[in-house]
Amino acid sequence: MLKEPRPGRVKTRLARGIGTVAAAWWVRHQTARLLRRLEDRRWRLVLAVSPDTARGSRAWPAHLPRMPQGRGHLGRRMMRVMRAMPAGPALVVGGDIPALGPGHIARAFRALGSHDAVLGPAEDGGYWAIGLAHPRRWREQLLDGVRWSSEHALADTRARLGRARVALIDLLADVDEPEELRAIGRDGRRAR
C-alpha cells in the first residue's frame, strides 16, 4: 500500500521534523528501493495506491499493476485490497519498512500455509504486514475498531481476528518519526 509521494501529503509526522519536501523525497526513494527488492516471480506484486487518482502516477514503475485503495480507514482499505486479489493467500505490506526484503515476504506466505492470518509486527506496536490465507472468507469490516497509528494497532488486530490461527513473523521497524529515520543505517536496519 503506497501513497503518492507529494510534499505535504505523505509522512506528515516525519515531515514535521525534516520538512515536507524531504519527507516526500524519502518516500519516493524508499519506495523505489523497496519495489526493486520485492519483485519476485514467487508472487504477484500489485500496488494499492492513494489517492485513487494516482494510478497513472510516474512515481512508481509503469510495469507494475495498480489498484486504488478506495475510501475509508486503513483497515477497510487493506481488507478491500486483499479481498480484490485472486483466490488464495494475500499479503499487504507498507512502503515505509526499510529492512523489508523478499525473505520476509516468503516467510509470511509460508506461514499462511498453516495459519489463517499472519502479522508482521513493527517495533512501535503496529505492524508492517497483514496477510490472510482466504481473504474473501472475512468481512470488509474485520479491522473496524483498530486504533491505527498507535501502539495498540497490533493488539487490536489480534483481538479482531478472534479464534483465527495467527502467525507472527519478523519484527521490523517502520519510519514515521525523524528519530526513526536517523536510527536506520544504509541497509535499512536499526543501528543498535
N, C-alpha and C positions, 0 to 999 in steps of 0.2 A: 504494500500500500504506500503510495507516494503522493506527495503534494508537489505541485509545480513550484520550482524554486524562484519565487518572486519576492523581492525585498518587501518586508512588512507583512507577508502572508505566511511565511514558514518560520518555524523555530523561534517563536516570539520571546520565550524565556531566554534562550541563548542570545537573541538579538539585543536584549536589554543590556547585556554585558559587552558585546563585541560589535554591535551595530547591525542594522537590517541588511545592508549590502554584504557585509562579511558573513552573516548567517546564511543568506541565500547562496553565496559563493560556496560555503562549506557544504550545504545540502547538494548543490549541483555536482560537485566533485566527489563527495562521499557516495552519492547515488551512482555515478558513472563507474567508480571503482567496484562498488558492490555488484552491480549488474554484470560487469565483466567476470567477476568471480563466480557468480551464481548460475551463469548459463551452463547447462549441462544436459546431455541427452537423456539422463535418467528421469527427468521431469520436464513438464511444460511450464515455462516462466511466463506469466501474464501480469502486466502492470495494471493495478487498480488505481486510477488516478483521480486527483482532486485539484481544482474544481472539475466538474464533469466536462466542461468546455475545453479542458487541457488535453483531450485525446489526440489532438493534432499538434501538440507542442513539440518543438525541436529539442527540448531539454533531455529527451531520452532517445535511445537508439530506435530508428524507424522500423527495424525489422521485428521488434518485439510487439506482440499483440497487446492492446489496451482495452480496458473497460472502465466505465465511470463508476465511482464509488456510490453515487447517489446521495440522497438526503438522510438525515438522522444522526444520532450519536454514533460514536466509534463502534460500539458493539453491533448495532444494526447494520452498519456499513460492512463490517467484517463478515457477519453472517450472510449478508446478501451476496458478497463476493464468493464465499465458499459454496453456497447453495447454487450459484450460477455455473460452477465448474462441472465438467463431465462426471458421471457416476464414479465413485471411488474416493479415496482419501484426498483431502485438500488441506493445504497449509497456507496460512497468511503470515507474512513477516513484515516488520517495519524496515524502513530505509535508513534509520539512524543508528545502526549497530555496526561500528567499525570493524569488529573482530569476526563478524559473521562470514562463514565460508561454506562451501559445498559439503564438508563433513558434518556440519550441524544440520543441514537440510536432510542429508541421508539418514542421520540418526533419528530425526523426527519422523520420517516416513517409515523407518523400520519399527519404531515404537507404535505407529498406527496399525501395524500388522497384528498386534496382540492387545491393543488398548482401544477404547472408544474415542479418547481425546489425548492430545499432547499439548503441553505448555512449556515454553522456553522462558524460565524466569529471568528477570532483569534485576540488577543489583539494587534498584530503587523501590522494589516491592511490586513493580508492574511486570510485564512480560514482553518479550520481543517476538514471540511466535505463539500462534494457536492453530491447532490442526484438529480435524475431525475425521474419523475413519469413514463415516457415512453422513456428510453434512445435510443431505435432504431429509434425514430422519429427525432433524432438530428444527424447532420453530425459529423463525427470524427473531423472535423476542427473547431467545435464550440468554442473551447478555444484558438484558434490561436490568437496571438496578446496580450495575457495577460502577464503583466510584473511580472513574477514569482519571488519569494524570495524578494519581495519589499512591501512597504506599499500600493501599488496600486493594488495588486492582486485581492482583493475583489471587488473594484470598477470596475476594468476592466472586471471581470467576469460578474458582474451585467449588465454592458453595452453590453456584448456579448450575454446575454440572451434576450436582446431586450424587447419585449412586453409580455414575459412569466410572469405568476404569480409566484413570488419568495417569499418564506418564509425565514425569518432569525430566527434562533434559538439561543440557548445559546452561549454567548461569553466565550470562553475558551482560555487558554494560551498554546502555544507550547514552546518547548525548542530548541532554535537554538544557543544561546549565553551563555557563562559561568554565566553571571549575572542572566539570566533567570533560570538556574539550581539552583543557590544559593537562588533565591527568592521563590522557592516552598517548601512547608512543606512535612512531611511524607505522608500526604493524597493526595499529588499531586496538592494541591490548592496553589495559591499565598498567601504568608503572607501579610497581609495588615497593 
